[in-house]
Amino acid sequence: MFPLPKSKHSTEDYASWLREFLGPITTDIYFFTTPEFAPTVRSARGHGLPITVDTTYSSAFDIPPLKGLEELYRKMHALDRERSIHSPDLYAIWNAKPFLLDRAVKKLAEKQQIYIYAFWNDAGSFRTTHRYKEWPNPRRVEQIWKQGSQLAGTPEEDLLFFPLCALPGVSMRYWKEDMGPVDYGVSEGSFFGGSPQTVSWWSRTYYAYHDYYLSLGLFVGKDQTLINALMLLFPERFITIWYSDPLAPAHSGIIRHFDQGHLGACGMEWFYYQFWLADSQTRNAMRELWVSWTKWANWEWWRERQECRLTGVLALKELLARQFGMTWTPPARALGIPT
């Protein structure tokens, strides 16, 4: 977390969200922040729970892939259609995520702390009261990657998970590598991950294309648009969930404007992956909590109807074939990825 002078949210908001994340979650956490903000992070962590606070970087522009790019990012700001609410410093924070996750994995490996899977999680992504503790649940993660591997035809250790909020427009069927980032609301950048080798591949691939598109004078300030482009180039490597998938069996019977959401009462749908990655007991506890917040929580039939539904893991290549047609193939890749 690198606090910005100007932000869409107040300092109090971030402090509250930080407590919701660091207080109850028991999973090992590696947290990047500034030396000045480190005491706030440590005080928010639950008593006795594991955390590594890394204050190596005082700014996202201090990380090796972004070092020295301040002026280019300032010039790039003029290309942003949302420049009134974004800043060059915010672009750097978004674009730092792949490197920071990879660095955390490698720094821990130096201490013989080896993980099967590692995930980036935005510090402000737990925004309301919840019941999550051992999250993401290890057994649930293993189950998802096994199913995802079967669907994608890709080994588990080569799969990267990103949630989706939508599919790219049909016109993206004709997108090519040199056309640059895909400016659609498709991927969610607040949570992602996979095996250590996939985390490393993602970091190398992300910055190779970041630098390539930047050299072409294209806008690379919003991580989601670059993620979208890489999804089109390497669809076989991605597994996902799409909470608003109209064809998902879990969506069957949902009535728009009557039911609470695409899958029932599931809280903020952007963060549906939190529920999805939890164990069954915790999911049931979250269902009870969310239904209790609804208008007609005392009506039993309503409670049963609105219980948050569990959708399935999806292979991105199958979703893109559904959107673009079964004859669609990924664009040719000419850019080399460092090893």
BALOBA-1460 file (C-alpha; in Angstrom, 3 decimals):
// residues 339
<rec num="1" residu="m" x="0.000" y="0.000" z="0.000"/>
<rec num="2" residu="f" x="1.465" y="3.305" z="-1.164"/>
<rec num="3" residu="p" x="-0.794" y="6.127" z="0.112"/>
<rec num="4" residu="l" x="-1.483" y="8.903" z="-2.393"/>
<rec num="5" residu="p" x="-1.969" y="12.625" z="-1.678"/>
<rec num="6" residu="k" x="-5.223" y="12.480" z="-3.652"/>
<rec num="7" residu="s" x="-7.451" y="9.418" z="-3.546"/>
<rec num="8" residu="k" x="-11.035" y="8.474" z="-4.350"/>
<rec num="9" residu="h" x="-11.384" y="7.281" z="-0.744"/>
<rec num="10" residu="s" x="-10.564" y="8.840" z="2.604"/>
<rec num="11" residu="t" x="-7.768" y="7.791" z="4.952"/>
<rec num="12" residu="e" x="-10.464" y="6.604" z="7.370"/>
<rec num="13" residu="d" x="-11.957" y="4.345" z="4.672"/>
<rec num="14" residu="y" x="-8.606" y="2.706" z="3.974"/>
<rec num="15" residu="a" x="-7.864" y="2.264" z="7.683"/>
<rec num="16" residu="s" x="-11.228" y="0.558" z="8.180"/>
<rec num="17" residu="w" x="-10.759" y="-1.735" z="5.165"/>
<rec num="18" residu="l" x="-7.245" y="-2.576" z="6.301"/>
<rec num="19" residu="r" x="-8.576" y="-3.760" z="9.664"/>
<rec num="20" residu="e" x="-11.194" y="-5.919" z="7.927"/>
<rec num="21" residu="f" x="-8.406" y="-7.582" z="5.922"/>
<rec num="22" residu="l" x="-5.501" y="-7.847" z="8.342"/>
<rec num="23" residu="g" x="-7.479" y="-8.376" z="11.534"/>
<rec num="24" residu="p" x="-9.334" y="-11.672" z="10.940"/>
<rec num="25" residu="i" x="-7.532" y="-13.297" z="7.972"/>
<rec num="26" residu="t" x="-5.142" y="-15.945" z="9.345"/>
<rec num="27" residu="t" x="-3.306" y="-16.680" z="6.080"/>
<rec num="28" residu="d" x="0.383" y="-15.722" z="5.785"/>
<rec num="29" residu="i" x="0.546" y="-12.150" z="4.463"/>
<rec num="30" residu="y" x="3.427" y="-10.312" z="2.788"/>
<rec num="31" residu="f" x="2.624" y="-6.606" z="2.782"/>
<rec num="32" residu="f" x="4.355" y="-3.851" z="0.797"/>
<rec num="33" residu="t" x="4.092" y="-0.305" z="2.081"/>
<rec num="34" residu="t" x="6.096" y="2.808" z="2.860"/>
<rec num="35" residu="p" x="8.226" y="3.136" z="6.018"/>
<rec num="36" residu="e" x="5.815" y="5.823" z="7.244"/>
<rec num="37" residu="f" x="2.718" y="3.631" z="6.852"/>
<rec num="38" residu="a" x="4.283" y="0.434" z="8.246"/>
<rec num="39" residu="p" x="3.198" y="1.037" z="11.884"/>
<rec num="40" residu="t" x="-0.422" y="1.394" z="10.734"/>
<rec num="41" residu="v" x="-0.186" y="-1.926" z="8.905"/>
<rec num="42" residu="r" x="1.361" y="-3.739" z="11.864"/>
<rec num="43" residu="s" x="-1.214" y="-2.364" z="14.291"/>
<rec num="44" residu="a" x="-4.053" y="-3.550" z="12.036"/>
<rec num="45" residu="r" x="-2.769" y="-7.141" z="11.939"/>
<rec num="46" residu="g" x="-4.551" y="-9.590" z="14.214"/>
<rec num="47" residu="h" x="-2.641" y="-10.485" z="17.381"/>
<rec num="48" residu="g" x="-0.094" y="-13.230" z="16.762"/>
<rec num="49" residu="l" x="-0.989" y="-13.635" z="13.090"/>
<rec num="50" residu="p" x="1.841" y="-13.963" z="10.529"/>
<rec num="51" residu="i" x="2.831" y="-10.942" z="8.459"/>
<rec num="52" residu="t" x="5.943" y="-9.687" z="6.691"/>
<rec num="53" residu="v" x="5.992" y="-5.918" z="6.162"/>
<rec num="54" residu="d" x="8.356" y="-4.908" z="3.352"/>
<rec num="55" residu="t" x="9.297" y="-1.222" z="3.283"/>
<rec num="56" residu="t" x="11.959" y="-1.479" z="0.576"/>
<rec num="57" residu="y" x="10.042" y="0.865" z="-1.723"/>
<rec num="58" residu="s" x="8.791" y="4.316" z="-0.741"/>
<rec num="59" residu="s" x="6.907" y="4.682" z="-4.020"/>
<rec num="60" residu="a" x="5.656" y="2.374" z="-6.740"/>
<rec num="61" residu="f" x="8.078" y="4.187" z="-9.056"/>
<rec num="62" residu="d" x="10.929" y="2.725" z="-6.975"/>
<rec num="63" residu="i" x="10.371" y="-0.837" z="-8.188"/>
<rec num="64" residu="p" x="12.824" y="-1.923" z="-10.928"/>
<rec num="65" residu="p" x="10.310" y="-2.259" z="-13.825"/>
<rec num="66" residu="l" x="8.965" y="1.281" z="-13.255"/>
<rec num="67" residu="k" x="12.049" y="3.120" z="-12.047"/>
<rec num="68" residu="g" x="12.696" y="6.277" z="-14.050"/>
<rec num="69" residu="l" x="9.302" y="6.249" z="-15.801"/>
<rec num="70" residu="e" x="7.775" y="9.203" z="-13.935"/>
<rec num="71" residu="e" x="8.067" y="11.619" z="-16.861"/>
<rec num="72" residu="l" x="6.710" y="9.121" z="-19.407"/>
<rec num="73" residu="y" x="3.779" y="8.397" z="-17.100"/>
<rec num="74" residu="r" x="3.072" y="12.116" z="-16.721"/>
<rec num="75" residu="k" x="2.952" y="12.474" z="-20.506"/>
<rec num="76" residu="m" x="0.815" y="9.338" z="-20.790"/>
<rec num="77" residu="h" x="-1.734" y="10.866" z="-18.413"/>
<rec num="78" residu="a" x="-3.041" y="12.987" z="-21.290"/>
<rec num="79" residu="l" x="-4.114" y="9.783" z="-23.096"/>
<rec num="80" residu="d" x="-6.309" y="8.585" z="-20.225"/>
<rec num="81" residu="r" x="-10.037" y="8.993" z="-20.892"/>
<rec num="82" residu="e" x="-10.480" y="8.985" z="-17.085"/>
<rec num="83" residu="r" x="-7.613" y="11.366" z="-16.367"/>
<rec num="84" residu="s" x="-9.802" y="13.548" z="-14.145"/>
<rec num="85" residu="i" x="-9.908" y="10.768" z="-11.530"/>
<rec num="86" residu="h" x="-6.551" y="9.045" z="-12.189"/>
<rec num="87" residu="s" x="-2.951" y="10.124" z="-11.690"/>
<rec num="88" residu="p" x="0.504" y="8.909" z="-12.815"/>
<rec num="89" residu="d" x="1.190" y="7.700" z="-9.260"/>
<rec num="90" residu="l" x="-1.970" y="5.596" z="-9.357"/>
<rec num="91" residu="y" x="-0.898" y="4.055" z="-12.679"/>
<rec num="92" residu="a" x="2.381" y="3.057" z="-11.043"/>
<rec num="93" residu="i" x="0.609" y="1.420" z="-8.102"/>
<rec num="94" residu="w" x="-1.583" y="-0.612" z="-10.448"/>
<rec num="95" residu="n" x="1.347" y="-1.611" z="-12.627"/>
<rec num="96" residu="a" x="3.537" y="-2.582" z="-9.679"/>
<rec num="97" residu="k" x="1.384" y="-5.545" z="-8.662"/>
<rec num="98" residu="p" x="2.934" y="-8.319" z="-10.823"/>
<rec num="99" residu="f" x="6.464" y="-7.421" z="-9.720"/>
<rec num="100" residu="l" x="5.543" y="-7.118" z="-6.047"/>
<rec num="101" residu="l" x="3.829" y="-10.511" z="-5.926"/>
<rec num="102" residu="d" x="6.775" y="-12.162" z="-7.658"/>
<rec num="103" residu="r" x="9.247" y="-10.432" z="-5.345"/>
<rec num="104" residu="a" x="7.337" y="-11.575" z="-2.249"/>
<rec num="105" residu="v" x="7.373" y="-15.193" z="-3.431"/>
<rec num="106" residu="k" x="11.100" y="-15.062" z="-4.154"/>
<rec num="107" residu="k" x="12.045" y="-13.287" z="-0.918"/>
<rec num="108" residu="l" x="10.160" y="-15.871" z="1.113"/>
<rec num="109" residu="a" x="11.746" y="-18.720" z="-0.872"/>
<rec num="110" residu="e" x="15.156" y="-17.382" z="0.183"/>
<rec num="111" residu="k" x="14.039" y="-18.093" z="3.769"/>
<rec num="112" residu="q" x="12.877" y="-21.606" z="2.785"/>
<rec num="113" residu="q" x="9.240" y="-20.530" z="2.925"/>
<rec num="114" residu="i" x="7.937" y="-22.245" z="-0.206"/>
<rec num="115" residu="y" x="4.295" y="-21.950" z="-1.245"/>
<rec num="116" residu="i" x="2.316" y="-24.020" z="-3.732"/>
<rec num="117" residu="y" x="0.175" y="-20.998" z="-4.645"/>
<rec num="118" residu="a" x="0.566" y="-17.274" z="-4.043"/>
<rec num="119" residu="f" x="-1.940" y="-14.474" z="-4.583"/>
<rec num="120" residu="w" x="-2.045" y="-10.729" z="-4.844"/>
<rec num="121" residu="n" x="-4.879" y="-9.191" z="-2.826"/>
<rec num="122" residu="d" x="-5.628" y="-5.463" z="-2.759"/>
<rec num="123" residu="a" x="-5.347" y="-4.207" z="0.812"/>
<rec num="124" residu="g" x="-8.680" y="-2.388" z="0.542"/>
<rec num="125" residu="s" x="-10.725" y="-5.257" z="-0.859"/>
<rec num="126" residu="f" x="-12.434" y="-6.374" z="2.376"/>
<rec num="127" residu="r" x="-14.820" y="-3.480" z="2.863"/>
<rec num="128" residu="t" x="-17.566" y="-4.796" z="5.122"/>
<rec num="129" residu="t" x="-18.034" y="-7.192" z="8.022"/>
<rec num="130" residu="h" x="-17.279" y="-10.776" z="6.994"/>
<rec num="131" residu="r" x="-16.611" y="-14.285" z="8.328"/>
<rec num="132" residu="y" x="-13.446" y="-15.121" z="6.370"/>
<rec num="133" residu="k" x="-10.427" y="-16.414" z="8.290"/>
<rec num="134" residu="e" x="-8.413" y="-19.124" z="6.535"/>
<rec num="135" residu="w" x="-8.659" y="-17.426" z="3.179"/>
<rec num="136" residu="p" x="-8.176" y="-18.352" z="0.409"/>
<rec num="137" residu="n" x="-8.912" y="-21.821" z="1.704"/>
<rec num="138" residu="p" x="-6.058" y="-24.150" z="0.611"/>
<rec num="139" residu="r" x="-8.282" y="-27.154" z="-0.103"/>
<rec num="140" residu="r" x="-10.673" y="-24.990" z="-2.095"/>
<rec num="141" residu="v" x="-7.770" y="-23.588" z="-4.133"/>
<rec num="142" residu="e" x="-6.496" y="-27.084" z="-4.912"/>
<rec num="143" residu="q" x="-9.992" y="-28.139" z="-5.994"/>
<rec num="144" residu="i" x="-10.374" y="-25.112" z="-8.275"/>
<rec num="145" residu="w" x="-6.996" y="-25.557" z="-9.944"/>
<rec num="146" residu="k" x="-7.646" y="-29.247" z="-10.542"/>
<rec num="147" residu="q" x="-10.997" y="-28.504" z="-12.184"/>
<rec num="148" residu="g" x="-9.539" y="-25.557" z="-14.084"/>
<rec num="149" residu="s" x="-6.701" y="-27.667" z="-15.449"/>
<rec num="150" residu="q" x="-9.166" y="-30.198" z="-16.826"/>
<rec num="151" residu="l" x="-11.230" y="-27.466" z="-18.500"/>
<rec num="152" residu="a" x="-8.302" y="-25.497" z="-19.916"/>
<rec num="153" residu="g" x="-6.137" y="-28.464" z="-20.884"/>
<rec num="154" residu="t" x="-3.242" y="-26.725" z="-19.139"/>
<rec num="155" residu="p" x="-1.176" y="-28.094" z="-16.227"/>
<rec num="156" residu="e" x="-2.219" y="-26.745" z="-12.832"/>
<rec num="157" residu="e" x="1.180" y="-25.141" z="-12.253"/>
<rec num="158" residu="d" x="0.784" y="-23.094" z="-15.479"/>
<rec num="159" residu="l" x="-2.622" y="-21.600" z="-14.676"/>
<rec num="160" residu="l" x="-3.217" y="-18.005" z="-13.600"/>
<rec num="161" residu="f" x="-6.469" y="-16.913" z="-11.961"/>
<rec num="162" residu="f" x="-8.161" y="-13.569" z="-12.535"/>
<rec num="163" residu="p" x="-11.853" y="-12.823" z="-11.873"/>
<rec num="164" residu="l" x="-13.940" y="-11.341" z="-14.699"/>
<rec num="165" residu="c" x="-16.651" y="-8.706" z="-14.557"/>
<rec num="166" residu="a" x="-17.588" y="-9.019" z="-18.264"/>
<rec num="167" residu="l" x="-16.395" y="-10.327" z="-21.623"/>
<rec num="168" residu="p" x="-14.582" y="-8.217" z="-24.233"/>
<rec num="169" residu="g" x="-16.689" y="-6.750" z="-27.015"/>
<rec num="170" residu="v" x="-17.284" y="-8.934" z="-30.059"/>
<rec num="171" residu="s" x="-15.141" y="-6.586" z="-32.162"/>
<rec num="172" residu="m" x="-12.115" y="-7.734" z="-30.141"/>
<rec num="173" residu="r" x="-12.250" y="-10.908" z="-32.194"/>
<rec num="174" residu="y" x="-10.073" y="-8.978" z="-34.655"/>
<rec num="175" residu="w" x="-7.660" y="-7.542" z="-32.085"/>
<rec num="176" residu="k" x="-3.943" y="-8.029" z="-32.817"/>
<rec num="177" residu="e" x="-0.858" y="-7.932" z="-30.615"/>
<rec num="178" residu="d" x="0.391" y="-4.535" z="-31.780"/>
<rec num="179" residu="m" x="-2.978" y="-2.830" z="-31.204"/>
<rec num="180" residu="g" x="-2.191" y="-2.405" z="-27.522"/>
<rec num="181" residu="p" x="-4.201" y="-2.641" z="-24.294"/>
<rec num="182" residu="v" x="-7.881" y="-3.566" z="-24.565"/>
<rec num="183" residu="d" x="-10.001" y="-0.800" z="-23.051"/>
<rec num="184" residu="y" x="-13.014" y="-2.812" z="-21.918"/>
<rec num="185" residu="g" x="-14.228" y="-3.600" z="-18.406"/>
<rec num="186" residu="v" x="-13.263" y="-7.289" z="-18.492"/>
<rec num="187" residu="s" x="-10.718" y="-8.345" z="-15.867"/>
<rec num="188" residu="e" x="-10.603" y="-7.465" z="-12.189"/>
<rec num="189" residu="g" x="-7.147" y="-6.521" z="-10.959"/>
<rec num="190" residu="s" x="-7.828" y="-6.645" z="-7.222"/>
<rec num="191" residu="f" x="-6.984" y="-10.344" z="-6.832"/>
<rec num="192" residu="f" x="-4.920" y="-12.783" z="-8.905"/>
<rec num="193" residu="g" x="-2.379" y="-15.550" z="-8.573"/>
<rec num="194" residu="g" x="-1.162" y="-19.058" z="-9.215"/>
<rec num="195" residu="s" x="1.897" y="-21.206" z="-8.653"/>
<rec num="196" residu="p" x="5.292" y="-19.524" z="-8.054"/>
<rec num="197" residu="q" x="6.411" y="-20.368" z="-11.591"/>
<rec num="198" residu="t" x="3.242" y="-18.850" z="-13.033"/>
<rec num="199" residu="v" x="3.619" y="-15.770" z="-10.832"/>
<rec num="200" residu="s" x="7.129" y="-15.369" z="-12.275"/>
<rec num="201" residu="w" x="5.881" y="-15.901" z="-15.835"/>
<rec num="202" residu="w" x="3.165" y="-13.309" z="-15.298"/>
<rec num="203" residu="s" x="5.608" y="-10.695" z="-14.037"/>
<rec num="204" residu="r" x="7.995" y="-11.207" z="-16.957"/>
<rec num="205" residu="t" x="5.193" y="-11.234" z="-19.519"/>
<rec num="206" residu="y" x="3.383" y="-8.242" z="-18.057"/>
<rec num="207" residu="y" x="6.404" y="-5.951" z="-18.116"/>
<rec num="208" residu="a" x="7.545" y="-7.137" z="-21.540"/>
<rec num="209" residu="y" x="4.228" y="-5.968" z="-22.999"/>
<rec num="210" residu="h" x="4.053" y="-2.924" z="-20.732"/>
<rec num="211" residu="d" x="7.396" y="-1.721" z="-22.093"/>
<rec num="212" residu="y" x="6.515" y="-2.648" z="-25.670"/>
<rec num="213" residu="y" x="3.233" y="-0.740" z="-25.664"/>
<rec num="214" residu="l" x="4.810" y="2.199" z="-23.850"/>
<rec num="215" residu="s" x="7.471" y="2.363" z="-26.580"/>
<rec num="216" residu="l" x="4.664" y="2.614" z="-29.148"/>
<rec num="217" residu="g" x="3.231" y="5.635" z="-27.348"/>
<rec num="218" residu="l" x="0.149" y="3.721" z="-26.171"/>
<rec num="219" residu="f" x="-1.631" y="4.138" z="-22.844"/>
<rec num="220" residu="v" x="-0.570" y="1.495" z="-20.303"/>
<rec num="221" residu="g" x="-1.668" y="3.262" z="-17.137"/>
<rec num="222" residu="k" x="-4.610" y="1.043" z="-16.274"/>
<rec num="223" residu="d" x="-3.548" y="-2.486" z="-15.419"/>
<rec num="224" residu="q" x="-6.893" y="-4.032" z="-16.347"/>
<rec num="225" residu="t" x="-6.564" y="-2.998" z="-19.992"/>
<rec num="226" residu="l" x="-3.124" y="-4.613" z="-20.235"/>
<rec num="227" residu="i" x="-4.405" y="-7.716" z="-18.443"/>
<rec num="228" residu="n" x="-7.222" y="-7.890" z="-21.007"/>
<rec num="229" residu="a" x="-4.714" y="-7.838" z="-23.863"/>
<rec num="230" residu="l" x="-2.646" y="-10.612" z="-22.298"/>
<rec num="231" residu="m" x="-5.776" y="-12.687" z="-21.812"/>
<rec num="232" residu="l" x="-6.400" y="-12.516" z="-25.558"/>
<rec num="233" residu="l" x="-2.800" y="-13.461" z="-26.301"/>
<rec num="234" residu="f" x="-2.495" y="-16.308" z="-23.780"/>
<rec num="235" residu="p" x="-6.060" y="-17.534" z="-23.100"/>
<rec num="236" residu="e" x="-4.955" y="-21.114" z="-22.410"/>
<rec num="237" residu="r" x="-3.158" y="-19.949" z="-19.257"/>
<rec num="238" residu="f" x="-6.147" y="-18.350" z="-17.525"/>
<rec num="239" residu="i" x="-8.917" y="-19.703" z="-15.343"/>
<rec num="240" residu="t" x="-11.611" y="-17.447" z="-13.986"/>
<rec num="241" residu="i" x="-15.041" y="-16.862" z="-12.538"/>
<rec num="242" residu="w" x="-17.598" y="-14.532" z="-14.034"/>
<rec num="243" residu="y" x="-20.257" y="-13.681" z="-11.482"/>
<rec num="244" residu="s" x="-22.674" y="-12.280" z="-14.087"/>
<rec num="245" residu="d" x="-22.366" y="-15.130" z="-16.597"/>
<rec num="246" residu="p" x="-25.909" y="-15.433" z="-18.034"/>
<rec num="247" residu="l" x="-25.316" y="-19.067" z="-19.045"/>
<rec num="248" residu="a" x="-24.012" y="-20.278" z="-15.686"/>
<rec num="249" residu="p" x="-26.188" y="-23.031" z="-14.164"/>
<rec num="250" residu="a" x="-26.012" y="-21.148" z="-10.853"/>
<rec num="251" residu="h" x="-27.740" y="-18.161" z="-12.498"/>
<rec num="252" residu="s" x="-30.755" y="-20.215" z="-13.571"/>
<rec num="253" residu="g" x="-34.043" y="-18.885" z="-12.195"/>
<rec num="254" residu="i" x="-32.652" y="-15.528" z="-11.087"/>
<rec num="255" residu="i" x="-35.124" y="-12.732" z="-11.872"/>
<rec num="256" residu="r" x="-33.638" y="-9.348" z="-12.719"/>
<rec num="257" residu="h" x="-34.777" y="-6.467" z="-10.476"/>
<rec num="258" residu="f" x="-36.401" y="-8.956" z="-8.103"/>
<rec num="259" residu="d" x="-33.540" y="-11.052" z="-6.804"/>
<rec num="260" residu="q" x="-30.624" y="-9.453" z="-4.994"/>
<rec num="261" residu="g" x="-28.004" y="-9.950" z="-7.689"/>
<rec num="262" residu="h" x="-26.779" y="-12.221" z="-10.468"/>
<rec num="263" residu="l" x="-26.289" y="-15.071" z="-7.974"/>
<rec num="264" residu="g" x="-28.469" y="-13.985" z="-5.063"/>
<rec num="265" residu="a" x="-27.448" y="-11.988" z="-2.007"/>
<rec num="266" residu="c" x="-23.649" y="-12.099" z="-2.371"/>
<rec num="267" residu="g" x="-22.569" y="-8.720" z="-1.056"/>
<rec num="268" residu="m" x="-20.500" y="-6.559" z="-3.421"/>
<rec num="269" residu="e" x="-20.357" y="-8.631" z="-6.596"/>
<rec num="270" residu="w" x="-16.926" y="-7.299" z="-7.580"/>
<rec num="271" residu="f" x="-15.577" y="-9.222" z="-4.583"/>
<rec num="272" residu="y" x="-17.592" y="-12.400" z="-5.207"/>
<rec num="273" residu="y" x="-14.290" y="-14.288" z="-5.555"/>
<rec num="274" residu="q" x="-13.792" y="-13.916" z="-1.790"/>
<rec num="275" residu="f" x="-16.875" y="-16.046" z="-1.137"/>
<rec num="276" residu="w" x="-15.936" y="-18.380" z="-3.975"/>
<rec num="277" residu="l" x="-12.466" y="-19.094" z="-2.571"/>
<rec num="278" residu="a" x="-13.695" y="-19.832" z="0.954"/>
<rec num="279" residu="d" x="-14.469" y="-23.239" z="2.473"/>
<rec num="280" residu="s" x="-18.075" y="-24.462" z="2.571"/>
<rec num="281" residu="q" x="-18.611" y="-23.656" z="6.257"/>
<rec num="282" residu="t" x="-17.482" y="-20.067" z="5.768"/>
<rec num="283" residu="r" x="-19.604" y="-19.713" z="2.639"/>
<rec num="284" residu="n" x="-22.648" y="-20.755" z="4.652"/>
<rec num="285" residu="a" x="-21.794" y="-18.190" z="7.314"/>
<rec num="286" residu="m" x="-21.502" y="-15.499" z="4.643"/>
<rec num="287" residu="r" x="-24.839" y="-16.518" z="3.144"/>
<rec num="288" residu="e" x="-26.496" y="-16.032" z="6.518"/>
<rec num="289" residu="l" x="-24.822" y="-12.675" z="6.993"/>
<rec num="290" residu="w" x="-25.755" y="-11.317" z="3.571"/>
<rec num="291" residu="v" x="-29.362" y="-12.494" z="3.729"/>
<rec num="292" residu="s" x="-29.698" y="-10.889" z="7.167"/>
<rec num="293" residu="w" x="-28.915" y="-7.538" z="5.529"/>
<rec num="294" residu="t" x="-31.752" y="-7.814" z="2.987"/>
<rec num="295" residu="k" x="-35.097" y="-6.030" z="3.267"/>
<rec num="296" residu="w" x="-37.224" y="-9.118" z="3.868"/>
<rec num="297" residu="a" x="-34.749" y="-11.143" z="5.904"/>
<rec num="298" residu="n" x="-37.481" y="-12.453" z="8.215"/>
<rec num="299" residu="w" x="-39.341" y="-14.205" z="5.398"/>
<rec num="300" residu="e" x="-38.128" y="-17.788" z="5.157"/>
<rec num="301" residu="w" x="-38.945" y="-18.209" z="1.462"/>
<rec num="302" residu="w" x="-37.008" y="-15.032" z="0.717"/>
<rec num="303" residu="r" x="-34.016" y="-16.158" z="2.742"/>
<rec num="304" residu="e" x="-33.885" y="-19.470" z="0.876"/>
<rec num="305" residu="r" x="-34.281" y="-17.824" z="-2.522"/>
<rec num="306" residu="q" x="-31.617" y="-15.176" z="-1.938"/>
<rec num="307" residu="e" x="-28.867" y="-17.407" z="-0.540"/>
<rec num="308" residu="c" x="-25.674" y="-16.685" z="-2.467"/>
<rec num="309" residu="r" x="-25.100" y="-19.332" z="-5.120"/>
<rec num="310" residu="l" x="-21.784" y="-20.986" z="-5.930"/>
<rec num="311" residu="t" x="-20.837" y="-20.802" z="-9.598"/>
<rec num="312" residu="g" x="-18.159" y="-22.870" z="-11.303"/>
<rec num="313" residu="v" x="-14.610" y="-22.245" z="-12.446"/>
<rec num="314" residu="l" x="-14.258" y="-21.370" z="-16.133"/>
<rec num="315" residu="a" x="-11.492" y="-21.753" z="-18.694"/>
<rec num="316" residu="l" x="-10.953" y="-18.389" z="-20.355"/>
<rec num="317" residu="k" x="-10.350" y="-19.946" z="-23.776"/>
<rec num="318" residu="e" x="-13.850" y="-21.460" z="-23.688"/>
<rec num="319" residu="l" x="-15.426" y="-18.129" z="-22.733"/>
<rec num="320" residu="l" x="-13.635" y="-16.360" z="-25.575"/>
<rec num="321" residu="a" x="-14.745" y="-19.052" z="-28.016"/>
<rec num="322" residu="r" x="-18.303" y="-18.479" z="-26.830"/>
<rec num="323" residu="q" x="-17.954" y="-14.719" z="-27.419"/>
<rec num="324" residu="f" x="-15.939" y="-14.718" z="-30.649"/>
<rec num="325" residu="g" x="-17.057" y="-17.977" z="-32.243"/>
<rec num="326" residu="m" x="-15.601" y="-21.469" z="-32.134"/>
<rec num="327" residu="t" x="-13.259" y="-20.730" z="-35.047"/>
<rec num="328" residu="w" x="-11.497" y="-17.909" z="-33.189"/>
<rec num="329" residu="t" x="-7.834" y="-18.437" z="-32.415"/>
<rec num="330" residu="p" x="-5.523" y="-16.241" z="-30.299"/>
<rec num="331" residu="p" x="-3.584" y="-13.558" z="-32.204"/>
<rec num="332" residu="a" x="-0.047" y="-14.348" z="-33.311"/>
<rec num="333" residu="r" x="2.593" y="-13.412" z="-30.749"/>
<rec num="334" residu="a" x="5.807" y="-11.797" z="-31.995"/>
<rec num="335" residu="l" x="7.164" y="-10.283" z="-28.786"/>
<rec num="336" residu="g" x="9.728" y="-12.357" z="-26.937"/>
<rec num="337" residu="i" x="9.328" y="-12.905" z="-23.195"/>
<rec num="338" residu="p" x="12.504" y="-12.793" z="-21.057"/>
<rec num="339" residu="t" x="13.381" y="-16.034" z="-19.282"/>
